[in-house]
Amino acid sequence: MAAAAAVRPHQVFRVDADWSLIGSTNWDARSPRLNFAYNLECYDRHLAQRLDALIDAKIGRARELTLAQAQALPFACKLRNGLARLLSPYL
C-alpha cells in the first residue's frame, strides 16, 4: 500500500463494488479539449475495495473548516487560495 500512497490522482470515481475510474481529467466541458489528462478504467473488486479504504481513510482525516475559520485566515493564505481558485482550470 505504500507505493499506492505515493500516487495521488485528482479524481477517483467509484460506481459500485467492482468498477473504478482513476485519473486526472476534470469533469467539465472544457477539460477533454484543453488538457492532456489520462484516466484508467478498472473492473476489479479487490482494487475497488482498496480504493474505498483509501477514500474512507482520507475522509476520516478530514476536518471541517467553518466560515469563521476561513475568514480568520491570514491575508497571504486568502490571496494564495484565491489565486489557486482562479488558476485551477490551468493547474
C-alpha positions in Angstrom: 0.0 0.0 0.0 3.0 2.3 0.5 3.6 2.6 -3.3 0.0 3.4 -3.9 0.0 6.2 -1.4 2.6 8.0 -3.5 0.2 8.2 -6.4 -2.4 10.9 -5.9 -4.7 11.2 -8.9 -7.0 14.1 -8.9 -10.1 12.0 -9.3 -11.2 8.6 -8.1 -14.7 7.8 -9.2 -16.4 4.7 -7.7 -19.7 3.5 -9.0 -20.2 0.0 -7.5 -18.3 -2.8 -5.8 -16.3 -3.6 -9.0 -15.9 -0.5 -11.2 -13.4 2.4 -10.6 -12.2 5.3 -12.7 -8.9 6.8 -11.7 -7.3 9.7 -13.4 -6.7 13.4 -13.7 -9.4 14.5 -16.1 -11.6 17.2 -14.7 -15.4 16.7 -15.1 -16.2 19.9 -17.1 -16.9 20.6 -20.7 -13.5 22.2 -21.5 -11.1 19.8 -19.9 -11.2 17.0 -22.5 -10.3 19.6 -25.2 -7.8 21.6 -23.4 -6.0 19.3 -21.0 -3.7 16.3 -21.6 -5.1 14.1 -18.9 -5.5 10.4 -18.6 -7.9 8.1 -16.9 -7.7 4.4 -16.1 -10.9 2.4 -16.0 -10.7 -0.6 -13.7 -13.1 -3.5 -13.3 -11.7 -5.3 -10.2 -13.4 -5.9 -6.9 -10.2 -6.1 -4.9 -8.9 -2.8 -6.3 -12.3 -1.2 -5.7 -12.2 -2.3 -2.0 -8.7 -0.9 -1.6 -9.8 2.4 -3.1 -12.8 2.5 -0.8 -10.4 2.0 2.2 -8.2 4.8 0.9 -11.1 7.2 0.4 -12.5 6.3 3.8 -9.1 7.0 5.5 -8.9 10.4 3.8 -12.4 11.3 4.9 -11.5 10.1 8.4 -8.5 12.5 8.5 -10.5 15.5 7.1 -11.6 18.3 9.2 -14.4 20.8 8.8 -13.4 24.3 8.0 -16.0 26.8 9.4 -16.8 30.1 7.8 -15.3 31.8 10.9 -12.0 29.9 10.4 -11.9 30.7 6.7 -12.4 34.4 7.5 -9.7 34.3 10.1 -7.0 33.0 7.7 -4.1 35.4 7.2 -4.2 37.6 4.1 -1.4 35.7 2.5 -3.4 32.4 2.7 -6.5 34.1 1.4 -4.5 35.5 -1.5 -2.9 32.1 -2.3 -6.3 30.3 -2.1 -7.9 32.9 -4.4 -5.1 32.6 -6.9 -5.3 28.8 -6.8 -9.1 29.0 -7.4 -8.6 31.5 -10.2 -5.9 29.4 -11.9 -7.4 26.0 -11.2 -8.6 25.4 -14.8 -4.9 25.6 -15.8 -3.3 23.8 -13.0 
